[in-house]
């Protein structure tokens, strides 16, 4: 087990996958920070930074001209969050917003790019996470076009469930509707249907998943897979 500031680094799977020697080279540049709900990571000061969530989850949002901000992906302890400049672009095409408050490690983008020049393992890990992110985005597009809101709600709850490592988490119907770019009433109807089947329980903005296997079945062929 590797630690930073007496906190276990293995709570971020990407960091945990690194050989200890390579991890120790990154360690001086990693800072454990609190990521508050609603915090926009792409606007954290003037320095460009990369984040490795441990207990926080981050929504990747695409801003529409009508003011809508549908979610195109969610990132948690399995991966990392980087700005467009990390990929060699200066165009800001999305926002990274903390969905569930928690902790994460922050590192300057330039420091990570320098480390990539000396670590093939780190490069492979980042490429694997990026590939998984692309797969999630593709699945999100298919789900939004070919599935109803009920299945989309099930899928989105599963994405959170895997990353918060708890059967209970905070998520309001209004928040879920915004992420799915749909009406709150539609999400409420889907949630009531899930509750009536004994799959979830909803109380004052908190959702508790009572039966994960049935929730996965209800999500259909776009039920997210986790690797």
Order of alpha helices (4+ residues) and beta strands (2+ residues): beta-beta-alpha-alpha-beta-beta-beta-beta-beta-beta-alpha-alpha-alpha-beta-alpha-alpha-beta-beta-alpha
